[in-house]
Amino acid sequence: MKLPDNIRHFRKLRNLSQDDIAKNLGYKSFTTIQKWETGMAEPPVGKLYELAEMLHVNIMDLLGKDSGNDNIDFPLNTYKFVPTSVSAGALTNIDGINFMPSINIPDIIMGRYAGNKNIILMPVNGESMNNVIQNGAIIAVLTNLELGDIHDGDIVVVKNGGDYTVKRFYNDTHHQEFIFRPDSTDMSFRDIVFGYDEADDLYLIGKVVMYNVTV
């Protein structure tokens, strides 16, 4: 089945009307959902994830790829994938980040980053970013960036020596510190701070540009 058919199938399976879906996704009218189900329009990438969560299905099932069918009706691109989770808590060692396998992801999921060769994918482990990234989510990280490409509040993956973490980035020029801040409901998580003179081994892997909410 194609995406329009799947949306209709899973919506009816959950006993939801087009109007129910529209209201839950923040649309004023059911006509947007009607267009999705007739193929007249495609859901934005962000709404696809919300829709999958609402319908209690994996995003790949919604798109038409299940364990018994490797055929999919959407263009694919290949990305490097870090099979070991990056820490959303303290800095944690990741073995084998330089030996990344490749996986195929539909362009409709990657949106404007589809086919970008500087994207790597990795799972996240921990609760220190759970306001925005759930434990177990897959993140897309845009690599090959300079420090000037990163702004306060951006979510980044950084490496210190052999240890990695994902946090919000802040550059405190007044105190000459790089701050990597959690974004969590658990207030016990603390900032990780490096003075400019302590940052020799600090390496920016990249900026998190996408993440999913289904595993």
N, C-alpha and C positions, 0 to 999 in steps of 0.2 A: 504494500500500500504506500501511497505517497503522503506527504505531509498533510494536505487538506483532508484526505480520507482519515488519517490517523487522529487529527484533531477532533473531527466529528465522531469517530468511533469511541475514543476515550472520554469525550464529553458526555456522550449518551450512556456509556458504561458507568459513569459516576452520577448519572441522573441530574446533570446540570443543563440549564438552558443556555443559549447564546447570550442572553441578557445577564445571567449569573456570571458567566466568564468575563463579560465586558466590565461589569461593575467591580469585580475583584481585581481586574487589571487596571482599573482607573479610567476606563473609557465611558463616555456618556451614552453611547448607543451600541446596540447589538450588531449594527451593520458592519463594524470593523471585524468582528468574529465571523460574520457571514461571508465577508470577502476572503478571509483566511480559508474557510471551509470550501469555498468555490474556486480557490486558486487565483482569484482576482488580485490578491495582495499577499505578501509574505510577512509574518510577524518579525518585528525587530529582534535582534539577537537577545537583548536583555529580557524582552517579554517572553521569548521562547523558554528561557530557564524558569521564569515565574509560572508560565503555563504548565510546564512539566511538573513542577512542584505541586501546583494546584490539583493536577490530575493524578498525582501519585504515581508517576511513571518516570523511568530513566529517560534522559534527554535523547539518547540514541534510539530508544524504542519509539519515541514520539517522531523522530526523523525517519524511522522506517528500517532501522538496523537492529535485528535481534540475534540471539545466540544461534538460531537455526538458519539465518539468512544473511550472507555477507554482501548481498546486492543492495546498493543504496542509490537513490536517485539524485544525489547531490555531488558536485565536483569535490574532489579530495585534494589535500596537499599534505606533504610529509614534514613532520617536525621532530626535532630531537626531544627525547623524554628522559628525565632523571627518575629512575625507578625508586629511589630512596627518598623518603619524605624530608623536606626542609623544615626546620623547627620554627614554630610560631612562638616558642617560649624563649629560653636562653639559647645562646650560641651552641650549636650541636654539630659534631663531626658527621660528614657525609662521605661514605666510601664510594669510589667509582664514578664521581661526577664527570670525569673525563672520558668515561666509556659509556656514552649514552646511546641506547637503542633508538630506533625511529618508530613513530606511529603515524597513522593516517587519520586526519580529522576533516570532517566536512567544512567547506568554506562558509556555509551558513552559520556555523557555530563561531568561527573565528572573526566574522564580520570584516571590518576594514583592515584587519591584520592577516587576512587569508593570504597564504603564500609568502609571508614575510620570513626570509631566511634568518633573521636575527631573533626569532621567537624560539624559546625553549619552554617545555611544559614540565611541571613538577607537582607532586602532591604536597600538601601542608599537614603537619602534625602538631597539634596543640591548640590551646584555647586563648592564647594571648591576643589574637586578632579576631575573636569571634563576633565582634560587632559588625564586621564586614566580610570576613572569610571564615567559613566553618571548618572545624577540624575534619580533615579528610578531603577537603576540596582540592580540585586541580587548578593550579594557577598558570597563566601564560605570562612569561617574563620577556620583556623586550631588552635584548642585550646590546652590547657595543655602543653604550651611551657614555657621554662625558658628564662630569659633575655639574656642569652648567645646564645640562638637559633635565636635571632633577630639581624639583621645587619643594619647598616646605609642605609637608602633608602627604606627599607622594608615598605610595607603598613600594618598598624596594626589597630586594634580596641582596644581602651583603655577606662577604666572607672575611673572616679574620683568622689568618693562619689557615688551618684546615677546618675551621668551624663556620657554619652558615646559620643565618636567621632571616626571617621576613618581618619587617616592621615599617611603621611610618617614619619618614626621614625629616629631620630638621637640622639646619645649619645655623648654629648660634655663633654668629660672627663676633658678638660682644665678648662672650666668654671663650671664644675660639674652641668650640666643641662641636662634634657631630653627635646628634642625639637620635637614637633609634627607639621609638616609642610604641608600646603596645596600644591596642585599641580593643579593649575587652570589657566584658561585664564583671570580670574578676579583678578587683582593684589590687590584688596582691602582686600582680605583674608590674615590674619596675622598668624604668628606662635603662637602656644600655648606652653608656656615654664614652666617647673617645675624645680626648684632647687632640688638637691638631698635631701636637708633637708625639702623639701615641698612635698615629694613623698610618704608619709606614707599611704595616701588614694588612691594612684594611683595603678590601677590594670590592667595588660595586659590580655585582653580577648583572643587575638590570632592574628595570621598573616593572612592577606588576600592572599589566594593562587589561587583563581579563581574569575572571575566576568563575567557577561553576558552583552550584549549590546541590548537585546530585552526584553520587559516587557510584 
